[in-house]
Amino acid sequence: MLKYDLAVVGGGPAGMAAALKAKECGVKKIIILERAETLGGILEQCIHTGFGLHYFGEELSGPEYAGRFIEQVRNTDIDVKTDTMVLDISDKNLITAVNKQDGLLHIDATAVVLAMGCRERPRGALSIAGTRASGIMTAGTAQKYVNIDGYMPGKKIVILGSGDIGLIMARRMTLEGAEVKMVCELMPYSGGLTRNIVQCLNDFNIPLKLSTTVIETHGKERLEGVTIAKVDEHGQVIDGTQEYVACDTLMLSVGLIPENELTKGIGVSLDPVTKGAVVTEMRETDHPGVFACGNVLQVHDLVDYVTMEAQMAGQGAASYIQDREVFENAEYISTSHGNGVRYIVPQKMNIRSKEDIKLYFRVGAVYKNAKVVLEADGTIISSKKKVKLAPGEMENVTVPADVIAKLTKDSTICVRVEESQ
């Protein structure tokens, strides 16, 4: 049995940032458990730039961003076990893991930070007719083939889904000499960042077909083409809009799913919208001593925000380890979302907090010249005008400490969108 103050499950940007923050806060014995052979997570294959603009104030590639945190971890006494799979976390925060060197591991941790990241939604989650021809893969798999393994997955590409990874792979495949015929998006708006639409599609004259999906794949051994069609506001195919597109590769960028099997195993409550844990402002779940951060909690569009959230979880875990009384005396109310807002993280906030609390949220549609309104007990605390709000871009609003001080256990906090007239 190994005894640690803090165990971090996941060695990507979230896990490393959480561990480093806990170390900075005075936690002595920390271990990071990572199932891959190296630290860094998905950033290792993201060789494009655009990372670090908010956190470091400069533009870095994914490996460069990860490398800075890997170096920081190496300069501490934080224990790291890579190529290690966590199998289970018990009610008493006892972790069971396995690797080649140690065999079966049992780790008794005072606190646990969950930072397992997310996975891509596969073809099996979609209703696309056709055979199991080769050439159909997720955009992340294609990214690994090109950037890590040095293989080109195809020459004539159709991308389904306009999430950020799909947009980035449209540019990447074009730069490698492939012909990206189009990016199809089921929704009437893109799910990616505006800067990626501009830099990855517009700059390369790659068409983005909104309200369009792939309804059938063709080819037995290798993909030969796909049939696309327009859809109505309910996502139903509009007859007469079917079109055949010849291609040898279909890349899927149709959403990310937080890796929450371990979270479910502990019995932690999950948010039906984010598919991540229900947490407080310190990122503690409803299981004492278990915290969650990064893409396992909510899918982020910027790794800089992942880092900042992970630092909250690391600081929260440190507080739990050093002064459990703060958590025992906490009094929580639920945050709520009104018109236009799909979800809010954190879902609970401590009304005895002495600091400002930032609420992160996403909208459910595209809004122009709308207002983000924060209300406490029906009174408007802030109203901020936004030129554009889009589902692909995370927003946030701050609840000031002086407002929190006036809240009671019966109070309500609500974030909503007020559309322009």
C-alpha positions in Angstrom: 0.0 0.0 0.0 1.4 3.4 -1.1 0.3 6.4 0.9 0.0 9.8 -0.7 -1.6 13.1 0.2 -2.8 13.7 -3.3 -3.2 11.4 -6.3 -3.9 12.9 -9.7 -5.4 10.6 -12.3 -4.3 11.9 -15.7 -1.0 13.5 -16.8 -2.2 15.9 -19.4 -2.3 19.7 -19.1 -5.1 19.5 -16.4 -3.4 16.8 -14.3 0.0 18.5 -14.3 -1.4 21.9 -13.5 -3.5 20.6 -10.6 -0.5 18.7 -9.2 1.8 21.7 -9.5 -0.7 24.0 -7.9 -1.2 21.6 -5.0 2.6 21.4 -4.5 2.7 25.2 -4.6 0.1 25.3 -1.8 2.2 23.1 0.4 1.0 19.5 -0.3 4.0 17.2 0.3 3.3 13.7 -1.2 1.8 13.9 -4.7 1.6 11.3 -7.4 0.5 11.6 -11.1 -0.9 8.4 -12.7 -0.9 8.5 -16.6 -2.0 5.7 -18.8 0.1 6.9 -21.8 3.8 6.3 -22.0 4.6 10.1 -21.6 3.1 13.1 -19.9 1.4 15.7 -22.0 -1.9 14.1 -23.0 -3.5 15.0 -26.3 -1.2 18.0 -26.7 1.6 15.7 -27.8 -0.1 15.3 -31.2 -1.3 18.9 -31.6 1.6 20.4 -33.4 -0.3 23.5 -34.6 0.2 26.8 -32.8 -2.4 28.8 -30.9 -1.8 27.5 -27.4 -0.8 29.6 -24.5 -2.0 33.0 -25.6 -4.0 33.6 -22.4 -1.8 31.8 -19.9 1.7 32.4 -21.1 1.0 35.5 -23.3 2.7 33.9 -26.3 1.7 31.5 -29.1 3.0 28.0 -28.6 2.4 24.6 -30.2 0.8 21.8 -28.2 4.1 20.0 -27.5 5.7 23.3 -26.4 2.8 24.1 -24.1 2.9 20.6 -22.5 6.7 20.7 -22.4 6.7 23.7 -20.1 4.6 21.9 -17.5 6.5 18.6 -17.9 9.7 20.5 -17.1 8.0 22.1 -14.0 6.9 18.7 -12.8 10.4 17.3 -13.3 11.8 20.1 -11.1 9.7 19.0 -8.2 9.5 15.8 -6.1 6.1 14.9 -7.5 6.1 11.2 -8.3 5.0 10.2 -11.8 3.9 6.8 -13.0 3.3 6.6 -16.8 2.0 3.6 -18.8 -0.2 3.1 -15.7 -3.9 2.3 -15.9 -6.2 3.2 -13.0 -8.7 0.5 -12.6 -10.8 1.6 -9.7 -11.3 4.3 -7.0 -13.0 3.1 -3.8 -15.4 5.0 -1.5 -12.4 5.7 0.8 -10.2 7.1 -2.1 -8.2 3.9 -2.4 -6.9 3.7 -6.0 -6.2 0.4 -7.7 -3.9 0.7 -10.7 -1.7 -1.6 -12.8 1.5 -1.2 -14.9 4.3 -3.4 -16.2 6.9 -2.5 -13.7 4.9 -2.6 -10.4 2.1 -5.0 -11.3 -1.0 -4.2 -9.3 -0.8 -1.0 -7.3 -2.8 0.1 -4.3 -2.6 3.8 -3.5 -4.3 5.3 -0.4 -4.9 9.0 -1.1 -6.3 11.7 1.2 -7.6 13.6 -1.9 -7.9 12.7 -5.6 -8.0 14.9 -8.6 -9.7 13.4 -11.7 -8.2 14.7 -14.9 -8.7 11.9 -17.4 -9.7 14.2 -20.3 -12.2 13.1 -23.0 -12.5 10.9 -26.0 -14.1 11.4 -29.5 -17.6 10.2 -30.3 -17.1 7.3 -32.8 -19.0 6.3 -35.9 -21.0 3.8 -33.9 -22.7 6.7 -32.1 -24.1 8.0 -35.5 -26.8 6.7 -37.7 -24.9 6.5 -41.0 -25.8 3.8 -43.4 -23.0 1.9 -45.2 -20.4 -0.9 -44.8 -17.4 -0.9 -42.4 -15.0 0.3 -45.2 -11.6 1.5 -44.3 -11.0 5.2 -44.5 -13.6 6.2 -41.9 -12.0 7.5 -38.7 -12.2 10.3 -36.1 -10.3 13.5 -36.7 -8.2 12.8 -33.7 -7.1 9.4 -35.0 -6.2 11.0 -38.3 -4.2 13.7 -36.5 -2.2 11.0 -34.7 -1.6 9.2 -38.0 -0.2 12.4 -39.6 1.6 14.1 -36.7 2.9 11.2 -34.7 3.1 8.2 -37.0 3.9 10.0 -40.3 1.1 8.3 -42.3 -1.4 10.0 -44.7 -4.8 8.6 -44.1 -6.2 9.6 -47.5 -6.1 12.0 -50.4 -9.7 13.1 -50.9 -11.3 14.1 -47.6 -14.8 14.9 -46.4 -15.0 16.0 -42.8 -18.3 15.6 -40.8 -18.6 18.0 -37.9 -17.1 21.5 -37.5 -15.6 21.1 -34.0 -12.1 22.6 -33.5 -10.3 19.4 -34.2 -12.2 18.9 -37.5 -11.4 22.4 -38.6 -7.7 22.0 -37.7 -7.5 18.8 -39.6 -9.0 20.4 -42.7 -6.0 22.7 -42.7 -3.5 20.1 -41.8 -4.6 17.7 -44.5 -4.5 20.5 -47.1 -1.0 21.4 -46.1 0.0 17.8 -46.5 -1.3 17.8 -50.1 -4.7 16.2 -49.7 -7.9 17.7 -51.2 -10.4 18.5 -48.5 -13.7 18.7 -50.4 -15.9 20.1 -47.7 -16.7 20.3 -44.0 -20.3 19.3 -43.2 -22.1 20.4 -40.1 -25.5 19.1 -38.9 -26.2 22.3 -36.9 -27.0 25.7 -38.5 -23.8 27.1 -36.9 -20.2 25.8 -36.5 -19.1 24.2 -33.2 -15.6 25.6 -33.5 -13.8 28.8 -32.6 -14.3 31.7 -35.0 -10.5 32.0 -35.4 -10.3 28.3 -36.6 -13.1 28.8 -39.1 -11.2 31.8 -40.6 -7.7 30.3 -40.4 -8.5 26.7 -41.3 -11.3 27.0 -43.8 -11.7 30.5 -45.2 -7.9 30.9 -45.8 -7.8 27.7 -47.8 -11.2 28.1 -49.6 -12.6 25.0 -48.0 -16.4 25.1 -48.0 -18.4 24.8 -44.8 -21.8 23.3 -45.4 -24.1 24.1 -42.5 -27.3 22.1 -41.8 -25.8 19.3 -43.8 -24.9 15.7 -42.8 -23.6 12.5 -44.2 -26.4 9.9 -44.6 -24.6 7.1 -46.3 -21.1 5.8 -47.0 -20.1 3.9 -50.2 -17.4 1.3 -50.7 -16.8 -2.2 -49.5 -13.0 -2.5 -48.7 -12.1 1.2 -49.0 -14.4 4.2 -48.8 -15.3 5.4 -52.3 -17.7 8.2 -51.5 -20.4 9.6 -49.3 -23.9 10.8 -49.8 -24.6 14.1 -48.0 -28.0 15.9 -47.6 -29.4 19.0 -46.1 -31.4 18.8 -42.9 -34.3 20.8 -41.4 -34.4 22.5 -38.0 -35.3 19.2 -36.4 -32.2 17.4 -38.0 -34.4 15.5 -40.4 -33.2 14.9 -44.0 -34.8 17.1 -46.6 -35.8 15.0 -49.6 -34.3 16.0 -52.9 -31.1 17.5 -51.3 -29.0 14.3 -51.5 -25.7 14.6 -53.2 -22.9 12.1 -53.8 -19.4 13.2 -53.1 -16.4 11.0 -54.2 -13.8 10.6 -51.5 -11.5 8.0 -49.9 -11.6 9.3 -46.3 -14.4 10.5 -44.0 -13.2 12.2 -40.8 -15.6 12.5 -37.9 -15.5 15.6 -35.6 -18.8 15.0 -34.0 -18.3 15.8 -30.4 -16.2 14.8 -27.4 -17.2 12.6 -24.4 -15.6 13.1 -21.0 -13.9 9.9 -19.8 -16.0 9.5 -16.7 -16.1 5.7 -16.1 -14.0 6.1 -13.0 -16.1 9.0 -11.9 -19.3 6.9 -12.2 -17.6 4.0 -10.3 -17.2 6.2 -7.2 -20.8 7.2 -7.4 -20.2 10.9 -8.2 -23.2 12.8 -9.6 -22.9 13.8 -13.3 -24.4 16.8 -15.1 -26.7 15.6 -17.9 -25.5 18.3 -20.2 -21.7 18.5 -19.7 -21.5 14.7 -19.0 -19.0 15.7 -16.3 -19.2 15.7 -12.5 -21.4 18.2 -10.6 -18.8 20.3 -8.7 -18.4 23.3 -6.4 -16.3 26.4 -7.1 -13.3 24.5 -5.8 -14.1 21.8 -8.3 -14.9 19.3 -5.5 -17.4 16.6 -6.5 -20.2 15.4 -4.2 -17.8 12.6 -3.1 -15.6 14.1 -0.2 -12.0 14.6 -1.3 -12.5 13.9 -5.0 -12.0 16.8 -7.3 -12.4 17.1 -11.1 -11.0 19.5 -13.8 -10.3 19.9 -17.4 -12.1 18.1 -20.2 -13.3 15.3 -17.9 -15.4 17.9 -16.2 -16.5 20.0 -19.2 -15.1 20.1 -22.8 -13.0 23.3 -23.1 -12.1 25.1 -26.3 -8.8 26.5 -25.0 -6.1 24.6 -23.1 -5.3 27.9 -21.2 -8.8 27.6 -19.6 -8.1 23.9 -18.8 -4.9 25.0 -16.9 -6.7 27.7 -14.9 -9.5 25.3 -13.9 -7.0 22.6 -12.9 -5.3 25.1 -10.7 -8.6 25.7 -8.9 -8.9 21.9 -8.4 -5.3 21.7 -7.2 -5.9 24.5 -4.7 -9.1 23.0 -3.6 -7.5 19.6 -3.0 -4.7 21.3 -1.0 -7.3 23.0 1.2 -9.1 19.7 1.7 -5.9 18.0 2.8 -4.7 20.8 5.1 -7.9 22.2 6.5 -11.0 20.0 6.1 -13.0 22.3 8.4 -13.4 24.8 5.5 -15.3 22.1 3.5 -17.3 20.8 6.5 -18.6 24.4 7.3 -19.4 25.2 3.7 -23.0 26.0 2.7 -23.9 25.5 -0.9 -26.6 26.8 -3.2 -27.1 25.6 -6.8 -26.4 27.8 -9.8 -29.1 28.0 -12.4 -29.2 28.9 -16.1 -32.0 30.8 -17.8 -32.8 31.8 -21.4 -30.1 30.8 -23.9 -27.6 29.2 -21.5 -27.1 25.4 -21.8 -25.2 24.8 -18.6 -23.1 26.4 -15.9 -19.9 25.1 -14.1 -19.7 25.1 -11.2 -23.2 23.8 -10.5 -22.8 24.6 -6.8 -21.2 27.5 -4.9 -20.3 28.1 -1.3 -22.1 31.2 0.0 -19.5 31.4 2.8 -16.8 32.0 0.3 -14.8 35.2 0.9 -13.6 35.4 -2.8 -15.2 36.2 -6.1 -16.6 33.1 -7.9 -16.3 32.8 -11.7 -19.1 30.9 -13.5 -18.4 29.3 -16.8 -21.1 28.6 -19.3 -22.0 27.9 -23.0 -25.0 29.2 -24.9 -27.3 27.0 -26.9 -27.5 29.0 -30.1 -25.8 31.9 -31.9 -26.7 35.4 -30.6 -25.6 38.8 -31.9 -25.6 42.0 -29.9 -27.1 40.2 -26.9 -26.6 40.7 -23.1 -25.2 38.2 -20.6 -27.2 38.9 -17.4 -26.3 37.7 -13.9 -29.0 37.8 -11.3 -29.0 37.1 -7.6 -32.4 36.6 -5.9 -34.0 38.3 -8.9 -31.8 41.4 -8.8 -29.6 42.1 -11.8 -25.9 42.1 -10.6 -24.3 42.6 -14.0 -25.4 43.0 -17.6 -22.7 42.8 -20.2 -23.3 43.3 -23.9 -21.6 40.8 -26.2 -21.2 41.4 -30.0 -21.5 37.6 -30.6 -22.2 34.5 -28.5 -21.8 31.1 -30.0 -22.0 27.5 -28.6 -18.4 26.8 -29.7 -17.0 29.5 -27.4 -17.0 29.2 -23.6 -18.1 32.3 -21.7 -17.8 33.3 -18.1 -19.3 35.8 -15.6 -18.0 36.7 -12.1 -20.1 36.7 -8.9 -18.4 39.4 -6.7 -17.5 38.5 -3.1 -19.7 41.3 -1.7 -22.7 39.8 -3.5 -21.9 36.3 -2.1 -21.8 37.7 1.4 -25.5 38.7 1.2 -26.7 35.3 -0.1 -28.6 32.8 2.1 -29.3 29.1 1.8 -32.6 30.0 0.0 -30.9 32.4 -2.5 -30.8 31.9 -6.3 -28.0 32.7 -8.7 -29.0 32.7 -12.4 -27.2 33.4 -15.7 -29.3 34.1 -18.8 -29.0 35.7 -22.2 -31.1 38.8 -23.0 -31.7 39.1 -26.7 -31.6 42.4 -28.4 -35.0 43.8 -29.5 
